Amino acid sequence: MSRKHRLLCTVFPVALLVLPFFVGAIPVESPSNEDPEAENPVSRFRKYLSINTAHPNPDYSVAVSFLRSLAESLPLHTRVFEFVPNKPVLLLIWEGSDPSLPSVLLNSHMDSVPAEPSKWTFDPFSAVRTSDGKIFARGAQDDKCIGIQYIEAIRNLWKKGFTPLRTLIVSYVPDEEIGGLDGVTKFVASKEFEELNVGFMLDEGQASTTDEFRVFYSDRTPWDLIIKAQGAPGHGSKMYDNSAMENLIKSMEIISKFRETQFDKVKAGVAVYSEVISVNPVYMKAGTPSPSGFVMNLQPSEAEAGFNIRLPPTAEPHALKMRIADEWAPTIRNMSYQIIEKGPFRDFMGRPLMTSTDDSNPWWSTFKEAIEATGGRLAKPEILASTTDSRYFRQKGIPALGFSPMTNTPILLHEHNEFLEDTVFLRGIEVYESIIHSLCSHLEDPHGKQEQ
């Protein structure tokens, strides 16, 4: 065998061993190996994503420091409040030429839900960008994208010489993912918030799988319901009425039938998911523990179940409470219950927490025109099936819309491998430029007509 043939026989098997490691591999880029001179909107977005603000230990201090650093080169002044220690609320303020006019507020939250790294393709806080432009990170859609898009839109408008008529306020709040009780709830109740004189606000929305932007005029209100049943304990072989488990099972059957009636409306096309009352069981607890599990020949004296309920703004909370008391957990069956209402259901005047999306609301008209000016289209306004911080602003009577400029994008909030494409992110900056320009130039004459 010649020397050339011997060399081929040696190299070829090695090549076959190495080849599988490259076949199918996706080139990736992380913020740490990015060109330090290549400061741009995408790199700043990825740096924000790489800050771990997931619960239960969100690093708010690093997030606030980073966001403040972005504001330093812009015509913004910053304010930080801590209504609860270690729970900062950051404001970036662009003063308008007429500060007497009500201001415009753009809100986002800094925190995110936890991530399970073992179930992700990439580390959820590495902000990896693949060769096809997908940026993988917890918070990519929910909702660190809009937090950076706000700043980048301001940067572009400022460079173009724009001066807002109305003051623009960008807020970054903590703890939205756990109810906002130590964040936006205390913020909107403060005198500092009253002094901002907010006339309209935008908050987060959701991605759209089509080429139309989604917009939300209300949220559903969450309740936690805990039902408890009591009954005499007895031998496992005995059959008798009103045992704790029997009473709980009866209640669950009744609740299940109510759930079916609501879900049937969705299946029939009469209503969309966010327009009905959803009731979902989340846990059951009963039985007497034993070293091997549970005592199987003893019927327990107590049984308990928990439900997550979501009420659309059109629901009647009093009627549902009566149903719970009379049918779901009646005292005549040794039942008791606890309702934990998580957030407001009516505004300060007793009205449903809904923002008008017609020409009666000049803010809506201005917002819609701003979207159309970029070549975008809005889908039919919706009630958000889940919950955001915007409900606390609506409670104050402030018109509020939920909006995140993501089209042709799968909805991945709270899921494994959450990502956002860089082109979608950059397109969103253009959209916010138009929105900010329009909203901060918006005038309303004494007759309620707008001028631009």
C-alpha positions as CSV (number, residue, x, y, z in Angstrom):
1,M,0.0,0.0,0.0
2,S,1.4,3.4,-1.0
3,R,2.0,6.2,1.6
4,K,-0.8,8.2,0.0
5,H,-3.3,5.3,0.5
6,R,-2.1,4.7,4.1
7,L,-2.7,8.4,4.8
8,L,-6.3,8.3,3.4
9,C,-7.1,5.2,5.4
10,T,-6.0,7.0,8.6
11,V,-7.7,10.4,8.0
12,F,-11.0,9.1,6.5
13,P,-12.2,7.3,9.6
14,V,-11.3,10.2,11.8
15,A,-13.3,12.5,9.5
16,L,-16.3,10.2,9.9
17,L,-16.0,10.4,13.6
18,V,-15.8,14.2,13.7
19,L,-18.5,14.8,11.0
20,P,-21.6,14.0,13.2
21,F,-20.6,16.7,15.6
22,F,-21.1,19.3,12.8
23,V,-24.0,17.8,10.9
24,G,-27.2,19.5,12.0
25,A,-25.5,21.9,14.4
26,I,-26.9,25.4,14.5
27,P,-24.4,28.2,14.7
28,V,-25.1,30.3,17.8
29,E,-23.9,33.5,19.3
30,S,-24.0,34.6,22.9
31,P,-23.7,38.1,24.4
32,S,-20.3,37.2,25.9
33,N,-18.6,36.5,22.6
34,E,-20.3,39.3,20.7
35,D,-18.1,42.1,19.3
36,P,-17.9,44.7,22.0
37,E,-17.9,47.5,19.4
38,A,-21.1,46.2,17.9
39,E,-23.5,48.0,20.3
40,N,-26.9,47.9,18.7
41,P,-30.6,47.3,19.7
42,V,-30.3,43.5,19.5
43,S,-27.1,43.4,21.6
44,R,-28.7,45.6,24.2
45,F,-31.8,43.4,24.2
46,R,-29.7,40.3,24.7
47,K,-27.7,41.8,27.5
48,Y,-31.0,42.6,29.3
49,L,-32.2,39.0,28.8
50,S,-29.0,37.7,30.3
51,I,-29.8,39.3,33.6
52,N,-31.6,36.7,35.7
53,T,-34.7,38.3,37.0
54,A,-36.7,35.0,37.4
55,H,-38.5,34.2,40.5
56,P,-38.0,33.3,43.3
57,N,-34.8,35.4,43.4
58,P,-35.0,38.1,40.7
59,D,-31.9,40.3,40.5
60,Y,-33.7,43.6,40.3
61,S,-30.7,45.7,41.2
62,V,-28.6,44.6,38.2
63,A,-31.6,45.1,35.9
64,V,-32.2,48.6,37.2
65,S,-28.5,49.5,36.9
66,F,-28.4,48.3,33.3
67,L,-31.6,50.1,32.3
68,R,-30.4,53.3,33.9
69,S,-27.1,53.0,31.9
70,L,-29.1,52.9,28.7
71,A,-30.9,56.1,29.7
72,E,-27.7,58.1,30.4
73,S,-27.1,58.9,26.7
74,L,-30.7,59.9,26.1
75,P,-32.8,63.0,27.1
76,L,-34.3,61.0,30.0
77,H,-34.1,61.5,33.7
78,T,-34.5,58.6,36.0
79,R,-36.3,58.1,39.3
80,V,-36.3,54.9,41.4
81,F,-38.8,54.2,44.2
82,E,-38.9,51.3,46.6
83,F,-42.3,51.1,48.2
84,V,-41.2,47.7,49.5
85,P,-37.5,47.1,50.2
86,N,-35.6,45.5,47.3
87,K,-38.6,45.9,45.0
88,P,-37.6,48.9,42.9
89,V,-39.8,50.7,40.5
90,L,-37.8,52.5,37.8
91,L,-39.1,55.5,35.8
92,L,-37.4,56.9,32.7
93,I,-39.0,60.3,32.0
94,W,-38.8,62.3,28.7
95,E,-40.2,65.8,29.6
96,G,-42.8,67.2,27.2
97,S,-42.9,70.7,25.9
98,D,-46.3,71.1,27.6
99,P,-46.1,69.4,31.0
100,S,-49.6,70.6,31.8
101,L,-51.0,67.9,29.5
102,P,-51.7,64.4,30.9
103,S,-48.7,62.2,30.3
104,V,-48.3,58.9,28.4
105,L,-47.0,55.9,30.3
106,L,-45.3,52.8,28.8
107,N,-45.1,50.0,31.3
108,S,-43.2,46.7,31.4
109,H,-42.2,44.3,34.2
110,M,-38.6,43.3,35.0
111,D,-39.4,39.9,36.5
112,S,-40.0,36.6,34.8
113,V,-41.3,33.2,35.7
114,P,-38.7,30.5,36.6
115,A,-37.1,28.4,33.8
116,E,-36.0,24.7,33.9
117,P,-32.6,24.8,32.2
118,S,-32.5,21.0,31.6
119,K,-35.6,21.3,29.4
120,W,-34.2,24.1,27.2
121,T,-32.1,23.7,24.1
122,F,-29.9,26.6,25.4
123,D,-29.4,28.1,28.8
124,P,-32.4,30.3,29.4
125,F,-30.3,33.2,30.5
126,S,-27.6,33.0,27.9
127,A,-29.6,34.9,25.3
128,V,-28.2,32.8,22.5
129,R,-29.0,34.0,19.0
130,T,-29.1,31.2,16.3
131,S,-28.1,31.7,12.7
132,D,-31.7,32.1,11.7
133,G,-32.1,35.0,14.1
134,K,-34.0,33.4,17.0
135,I,-33.0,34.8,20.4
136,F,-33.6,32.2,23.1
137,A,-34.1,33.4,26.7
138,R,-36.6,33.6,29.5
139,G,-38.4,36.9,29.1
140,A,-37.8,37.2,25.3
141,Q,-41.5,37.5,24.8
142,D,-42.7,38.2,28.3
143,D,-41.8,40.9,28.4
144,K,-38.2,42.2,28.3
145,C,-38.6,42.8,24.5
146,I,-40.9,45.8,25.0
147,G,-38.8,47.1,27.8
148,I,-35.9,47.6,25.4
149,Q,-38.0,48.5,22.4
150,Y,-39.4,51.5,24.3
151,I,-35.8,52.8,24.9
152,E,-34.7,52.1,21.3
153,A,-37.7,53.9,19.9
154,I,-37.0,56.9,22.1
155,R,-33.3,56.8,20.9
156,N,-34.4,56.9,17.3
157,L,-36.9,59.7,17.7
158,W,-34.5,61.8,19.6
159,K,-31.8,61.4,16.9
160,K,-34.4,62.5,14.4
161,G,-35.0,65.7,16.4
162,F,-38.4,64.9,17.8
163,T,-39.6,66.7,20.9
164,P,-42.7,65.3,22.7
165,L,-45.6,67.6,23.4
166,R,-46.7,65.4,26.3
167,T,-44.3,64.0,28.8
168,L,-43.5,60.3,28.2
169,I,-42.9,58.0,31.1
170,V,-41.4,54.5,30.8
171,S,-41.9,52.4,33.9
172,Y,-40.2,49.1,34.9
173,V,-41.9,47.4,37.7
174,P,-41.2,44.3,39.9
175,D,-43.2,41.2,40.7
176,E,-45.8,41.3,37.9
177,E,-45.5,37.5,37.6
178,I,-46.6,37.0,41.2
179,G,-49.5,39.5,41.3
180,G,-47.7,42.8,41.5
181,L,-48.8,43.4,45.2
182,D,-45.3,44.8,46.1
183,G,-44.8,46.5,42.7
184,V,-47.4,48.2,40.6
185,T,-50.1,48.0,43.2
186,K,-48.2,50.2,45.6
187,F,-46.9,52.4,42.8
188,V,-50.3,53.4,41.5
189,A,-51.6,54.0,45.0
190,S,-48.7,56.5,45.8
191,K,-48.7,60.3,45.7
192,E,-45.6,60.0,43.4
193,F,-47.8,58.3,40.8
194,E,-50.6,60.9,41.2
195,E,-48.0,63.6,40.4
196,L,-47.2,62.0,37.1
197,N,-50.7,62.9,35.8
198,V,-51.0,59.9,33.5
199,G,-53.7,60.2,30.8
200,F,-53.1,57.0,28.9
201,M,-50.9,53.9,29.2
202,L,-49.7,50.9,27.3
203,D,-48.7,47.6,28.9
204,E,-47.7,44.2,27.6
205,G,-49.8,42.1,25.2
206,Q,-49.1,38.8,23.5
207,A,-47.5,37.5,20.3
208,S,-49.7,37.0,17.2
209,T,-49.4,34.0,15.0
210,T,-50.7,35.9,12.1
211,D,-49.6,39.1,10.3
212,E,-52.0,41.2,12.5
213,F,-51.0,42.8,15.7
214,R,-53.1,41.8,18.8
215,V,-54.4,44.4,21.2
216,F,-56.1,43.9,24.5
217,Y,-58.6,46.2,26.2
218,S,-59.2,44.2,29.4
219,D,-57.9,41.3,31.4
220,R,-59.7,38.5,33.2
221,T,-59.6,38.7,37.0
222,P,-58.1,35.8,38.9
223,W,-59.7,34.2,41.9
224,D,-58.4,31.3,44.0
225,L,-61.1,29.1,45.4
226,I,-60.5,26.6,48.2
227,I,-63.4,24.3,49.1
228,K,-63.3,22.2,52.2
229,A,-65.6,19.3,53.2
230,Q,-66.1,17.7,56.6
231,G,-67.7,14.4,57.7
232,A,-67.5,11.7,60.3
233,P,-64.6,9.3,59.8
234,G,-65.4,5.7,59.3
235,H,-64.1,2.3,58.3
236,G,-63.2,1.9,54.6
237,S,-65.9,-0.8,54.2
238,K,-68.8,1.3,55.5
239,M,-71.2,3.2,53.2
240,Y,-73.0,6.2,54.6
241,D,-74.2,9.7,53.6
242,N,-72.3,12.9,53.9
243,S,-68.8,11.7,54.2
244,A,-66.1,14.3,53.6
245,M,-65.0,12.7,50.3
246,E,-68.6,12.2,49.1
247,N,-69.5,15.8,49.7
248,L,-66.3,17.0,48.0
249,I,-66.9,14.7,45.0
250,K,-70.5,16.0,44.6
251,S,-69.2,19.6,44.6
252,M,-66.6,18.8,42.0
253,E,-69.2,17.2,39.8
254,I,-71.4,20.4,40.0
255,I,-68.3,22.6,39.3
256,S,-67.4,20.4,36.4
257,K,-70.8,20.8,34.8
258,F,-70.6,24.6,35.2
259,R,-67.1,24.4,33.5
260,E,-68.6,22.4,30.6
261,T,-71.3,25.0,30.0
262,Q,-68.7,27.7,29.8
263,F,-66.4,25.7,27.6
264,D,-69.3,24.7,25.3
265,K,-69.7,28.4,24.4
266,V,-66.1,28.4,23.2
267,K,-66.5,25.2,21.2
268,A,-69.7,26.5,19.6
269,G,-68.0,29.7,18.6
270,V,-70.4,31.8,20.7
271,A,-67.5,33.2,22.7
272,V,-63.7,33.1,22.7
273,Y,-61.8,31.6,25.6
274,S,-61.2,34.9,27.3
275,E,-64.9,35.9,27.3
276,V,-66.1,33.1,29.6
277,I,-65.5,32.2,33.2
278,S,-62.9,29.4,33.4
279,V,-62.8,27.1,36.5
280,N,-59.9,24.7,36.6
281,P,-59.1,22.3,39.5
282,V,-55.5,22.6,40.6
283,Y,-55.2,20.3,43.6
284,M,-57.0,17.8,45.9
285,K,-56.1,17.0,49.4
286,A,-57.5,14.2,51.6
287,G,-56.7,11.0,53.3
288,T,-54.7,9.9,56.4
289,P,-51.0,9.5,55.6
290,S,-49.1,6.2,56.5
291,P,-45.5,5.1,56.0
292,S,-46.4,3.4,52.7
293,G,-48.7,6.2,51.4
294,F,-52.2,6.4,52.9
295,V,-54.4,4.5,55.3
296,M,-56.7,2.7,52.9
297,N,-59.3,1.3,55.4
298,L,-60.1,4.7,56.9
299,Q,-62.5,7.3,55.3
300,P,-61.1,10.7,56.1
301,S,-63.0,13.4,58.1
302,E,-61.8,16.2,55.9
303,A,-61.2,16.7,52.2
304,E,-60.1,19.8,50.3
305,A,-59.8,21.0,46.7
306,G,-58.4,24.2,45.1
307,F,-59.6,25.9,41.9
308,N,-58.2,28.7,39.7
309,I,-61.0,30.9,38.4
310,R,-60.7,33.6,35.8
311,L,-63.6,36.1,35.4
312,P,-64.0,38.3,32.3
313,P,-65.0,41.9,33.0
314,T,-68.5,41.2,31.8
315,A,-69.1,38.6,34.5
316,E,-71.1,39.3,37.6
317,P,-68.9,38.5,40.6
318,H,-71.8,38.6,43.1
319,A,-73.7,36.0,41.1
320,L,-70.7,33.7,41.1
321,K,-70.3,34.1,44.8
322,M,-73.9,33.2,45.4
323,R,-73.4,30.1,43.2
324,I,-70.4,29.0,45.2
325,A,-72.3,29.5,48.5
326,D,-75.5,27.8,47.3
327,E,-74.3,25.0,45.0
328,W,-70.5,24.5,45.1
329,A,-69.9,24.5,48.8
330,P,-73.3,24.6,50.7
331,T,-73.2,24.5,54.4
332,I,-76.0,21.9,54.4
333,R,-73.4,19.5,53.2
334,N,-70.9,20.4,55.8
335,M,-68.9,22.5,53.3
336,S,-66.9,25.7,53.7
337,Y,-65.0,27.8,51.2
338,Q,-62.5,30.6,50.8
339,I,-62.3,33.0,47.9
340,I,-59.0,34.9,47.4
341,E,-59.6,37.7,45.0
342,K,-56.4,38.6,43.2
343,G,-56.8,42.2,42.1
344,P,-59.6,44.6,41.3
345,F,-62.7,43.8,39.3
346,R,-64.2,47.3,39.0
347,D,-62.7,50.8,38.7
348,F,-63.1,53.5,41.3
349,M,-66.5,54.4,39.9
350,G,-67.8,50.8,40.0
351,R,-67.4,50.3,36.2
352,P,-66.0,47.1,34.5
353,L,-62.2,47.4,33.9
354,M,-62.4,47.9,30.2
355,T,-60.9,50.5,27.8
356,S,-63.1,51.6,24.9
357,T,-61.8,50.6,21.5
358,D,-63.9,52.9,19.3
359,D,-63.9,56.5,18.2
360,S,-65.4,57.6,21.5
361,N,-61.9,57.1,22.9
362,P,-59.5,59.5,21.1
363,W,-56.5,57.7,22.5
364,W,-57.7,54.5,20.7
365,S,-58.0,56.4,17.4
366,T,-54.5,57.8,17.8
367,F,-53.0,54.5,18.7
368,K,-54.8,52.7,15.8
369,E,-53.6,55.4,13.3
370,A,-50.1,55.0,14.5
371,I,-50.1,51.3,13.8
372,E,-51.5,51.8,10.4
373,A,-48.9,54.5,9.6
374,T,-46.3,51.7,9.8
375,G,-48.1,49.5,7.4
376,G,-49.4,47.3,10.3
377,R,-52.9,46.0,10.9
378,L,-54.7,45.4,14.2
379,A,-56.7,42.3,14.8
380,K,-60.1,42.6,16.6
381,P,-59.5,43.9,20.1
382,E,-59.6,41.2,22.7
383,I,-59.9,40.5,26.4
384,L,-56.6,39.0,27.6
385,A,-57.2,35.4,29.0
386,S,-54.6,35.9,31.7
387,T,-53.7,38.9,33.8
388,T,-51.3,41.9,33.6
389,D,-50.5,45.0,35.6
390,S,-52.8,47.1,33.4
391,R,-55.8,46.3,35.5
392,Y,-54.4,48.5,38.3
393,F,-54.2,51.5,36.0
394,R,-57.7,50.8,34.7
395,Q,-58.9,50.7,38.3
396,K,-57.7,54.3,38.5
397,G,-59.8,55.2,35.5
398,I,-56.8,55.5,33.1
399,P,-57.4,54.1,29.6
400,A,-55.0,51.2,29.1
401,L,-54.2,48.9,26.3
402,G,-52.1,45.7,26.2
403,F,-49.8,45.5,23.2
404,S,-46.6,43.8,22.2
405,P,-45.6,44.2,18.6
406,M,-44.9,40.6,17.6
407,T,-46.5,39.2,14.5
408,N,-46.1,35.8,12.8
409,T,-44.6,34.5,16.1
410,P,-45.6,31.5,18.2
411,I,-46.9,32.3,21.6
412,L,-44.2,31.0,24.0
413,L,-44.6,33.0,27.2
414,H,-43.9,30.8,30.3
415,E,-42.9,27.9,28.0
416,H,-39.6,26.1,27.5
417,N,-37.4,27.5,24.7
418,E,-39.1,30.9,24.7
419,F,-37.6,32.9,21.8
420,L,-38.2,36.0,19.7
421,E,-36.7,36.6,16.2
422,D,-34.4,39.5,15.8
423,T,-36.3,40.8,12.8
424,V,-39.6,40.8,14.8
425,F,-37.8,42.7,17.7
426,L,-36.4,45.3,15.3
427,R,-39.8,45.8,13.6
428,G,-41.3,46.4,17.0
429,I,-39.0,49.3,17.5
430,E,-40.3,51.0,14.4
431,V,-43.9,50.4,15.5
432,Y,-43.2,52.0,18.9
433,E,-41.5,55.0,17.2
434,S,-44.8,55.7,15.4
435,I,-46.9,55.1,18.6
436,I,-44.8,57.3,20.8
437,H,-44.7,60.1,18.2
438,S,-48.5,60.0,17.8
439,L,-49.5,59.6,21.4
440,C,-47.0,62.3,22.7
441,S,-48.2,64.7,20.0
442,H,-51.9,64.0,20.7
443,L,-54.1,67.0,21.5
444,E,-57.7,67.1,22.5
445,D,-59.7,70.3,22.1
446,P,-62.5,71.3,24.5
447,H,-65.1,69.6,22.4
448,G,-63.2,66.3,22.6
449,K,-61.9,66.3,19.1
450,Q,-58.2,65.5,18.5
451,E,-55.7,67.5,16.5
452,Q,-52.3,66.3,15.5
